Amino acid sequence: MFSLKNEQHHTYNWYSFVISLRLIEVLNKLTLKYELDLDFVLIAITCSLKDYLLCFKINRQLNVDFSKIDELSFQIKKEEPVYFSRYLHQAPGSETEFFLLGNKGSDGFLIPEMKQVDYFILIRNYIDDEDLTHFIDGLNKLPEVVVAVEVNPEKLKSKENLIF
């Protein structure tokens, strides 16, 4: 049996144990760091055409088949979702996917730091340098395209918007 003094001493040790555990939890705090998988090629396009007309002209110029798919939506700053047009071309006989994305959405920009860009083409999976150069050259041959240029997604502040 414990005396009152021993019980208080025992209780004191229990609180000390709990405080010690919490201190250990704080000292052993783990920080989760993650890196975005930016395993894609990104092409920025400046062009005044509507998205469907740009896709039509790209399809004809480069012999591809972009077709409209569900819009891309993002929740920006707890407001209503912002929607961006999205088209897909699946390269036949390969896993390479080409997405044409509108940079100007229903109420904002997909990549706000590049407001001068109208569209992005995101190429997932493998595309060799020669095919990429041919693709960009074909885009730049369209008279309505002011410029089409490859962009390094690592340097973008809003690169997480390109992960979908």
N, C-alpha and C positions, 0 to 999 in steps of 0.2 A: 504494500500500500504506500501511496505517496502522501507526503504531507503537503500542505498548502504551498509551502515554499518550493517544494520539488515540482509541484504541478505548474507553478508559475515559471519555474526554470525550464521545465519541459516545453511549455507553450512558447517561451521566448526562443528556445532552440528551433521550434517548428517555424515561427515567423522568420527567423534568421535563415533557415533552409530555403523557404519560399523566396525571400529576397535574393539569396545567392543564386537560385535558379533563374530568376528574372534577369539578374545581372549577366549571367552566362548567356542567356538568350540574346541580350543586347550586344554583348561582346562577340558572339558567334553569328551575328546577323549576316545572312547570305544576300548577296546582290546578284540578281539575275540580269545578265547582259545578253542581248540578242543582236544578231546582225541580220538584216534583211537579205533574202536570197534574190539578188538582182541579176539572175542568169538569163538576161534577155538583151536584145539590141533595141535601141530607141531612136526613132527618126522624128524630128520636128518638121512640121510643114506649115508654111505660111501661104494661105490661099483664100480668096474671097468666095469661093463656091460653097453652096450648101453641101452637107455631108453626102446625101444620096447622089448628087451630081458628080462630086469628086470621086466617089466609089465607081460610078459608071465609067468615068474617063480613065481611072486607074485600071479597071478591069479590061477596058479596050486596049489601052496602051501597053500593059504588061502581061496581057493574057492570063489574068488571075480571076478569081470569082469571089469578091467580097460580097457578103450578104448580111443584112441587118439581123442582129440578135438583141436580146434584152438589154435595156439601158443599164449603164453602170450607175449605182447610186451611193452617195456618201452622206453621212450625217456630219455637218460642219457646225461646231460650236452649239450643240443642243438645239439647233433650229430645225426647220423642215428639211427633209433630204434634198440633196441637189442631184439632178440627173444629167448624165452625159451620154451622148449617142455612141453606139458601139457596133462595129461591123467585124466579121470574121472571115478569113480565108484560110482554109486548111490545105497546105501544099499536098498535091496528090502523091501517094507513094512514100510519104515521110510523116514524121510527127511534128514538123515545123508549122507553127500557127502564127498568122499575121492578124493583129487586131488594129483596126483604125478607130481611134478614140477622139471624140471632140474635146478640145480643151475648154471651150466655153459651154458651160452647162446652163441649166434652168435658172440658177441664181448664184453663180460663182465660177471659179476656174478650177480645173483638175490640178494643174500645176500653176499656182498663183504667181510664182516668181518668173514665169514665162508667158506673160499676158499677150505678148505680140504674136505668139504661136497659135494657129487656129486648130491644128490637128496633130496627133501623134500616131505613128505606126509603131506598135510594140511587137517585136518578133521573138517568140518563145521557141526554145529548143534550137537545134543547130542550123546555122546558115553560114556557108563559107564566105570568105572575104570577096571572092570574085562575084558570087551571086548577089551579095549585099551591094557592091559597087554598081552592078548592072541595075539593081532595083532602084537605088537612089538616082542614078543617071536617068532612068526611065521616068521617074517622078519629076525630075527637073526639066525634062523635055516637054512636059505639058505646059502649054502657053499660060494657063491660068495659075500655075504654081509659081509664086514669087521665088521661093527657095525651099529645098528639102535637104536637111543636113542631119548627120548622126550626132546624137547628144549622149554624153556620159551620164547615166542615171545616178551614179555615185555622188555627183556634184550637186544634185538637186535637193533642196530643203524638203520638198513634199514628195520624195520618192516613195513613201509608203502608200500614196494614192495609186501607185501603179501596180500594187500587189493585189490581185483579185483572183 
